[in-house]
């Protein structure tokens, strides 16, 4: 009984390259890739993230002491994160609109990846509680990361 030889590294590299090339040649991917030259995907992400506190509707109450009086602040969960990430994606859209498509794509790629690293696990856990919005944001930003990453790294 003869043992099969392990595949060579060059054949493995050729296989990976062929799979990556064939997925990039998909007409739907090509059409979506053309939109990365416009600011619309980044602005769509920005608006989606800005809407998050209004859609999730979880409220945190904070007690603030001012002059020996306690005041209760009602702040929607994720407000600061939404303002931070939403502003970053709005800025990315303006960078692309200004004509610097490569750097705007890189900026969008980085912030999409950061959002997924910070909020990715929580977005999957949201389905357990019947909240599809976090998963929608995660898939939108994963698409942004893939498409803008391709434009930035492989122009």
Residue pairs with C-beta under 8 A, 6 or more apart in sequence:
23 29
24 30
24 150
32 143
32 147
33 147
33 150
33 151
35 41
35 147
36 101
36 105
36 108
36 147
36 148
36 150
36 151
37 96
37 101
37 151
38 96
39 92
39 93
39 94
39 96
39 97
39 104
40 93
41 108
41 143
41 144
41 147
41 148
42 89
42 90
42 92
42 93
42 96
42 104
42 108
42 144
42 148
43 89
43 90
43 93
44 140
45 89
45 108
45 112
45 140
45 141
45 144
46 86
46 87
46 88
46 89
46 90
46 92
46 93
47 86
48 136
48 137
48 140
49 82
49 85
49 86
49 89
49 115
49 137
50 82
50 83
50 86
52 78
52 82
52 133
52 137
53 76
53 77
53 78
53 79
53 82
54 76
55 133
56 76
56 77
56 78
56 131
56 133
56 134
57 76
58 76
58 77
58 78
59 74
59 75
59 76
59 77
60 74
60 75
60 76
60 77
61 72
61 73
61 74
61 75
62 72
62 73
62 75
63 70
63 71
63 72
63 73
64 70
64 71
64 72
64 73
65 71
81 118
81 119
85 111
85 115
88 107
88 111
89 108
89 111
91 107
92 104
92 107
92 108
92 111
93 104
95 103
95 104
95 107
96 104
96 105
96 108
98 104
101 151
102 151
102 152
102 155
105 148
105 149
105 151
105 152
106 148
106 152
108 144
108 148
109 144
109 145
109 148
109 149
109 152
112 141
112 142
112 144
112 145
112 148
113 145
113 149
115 137
115 141
116 138
116 141
116 142
116 145
119 134
119 137
119 138
120 138
122 134
123 134
123 135
123 137
123 138
124 135
124 138
126 132
126 133
126 134
126 135
127 135
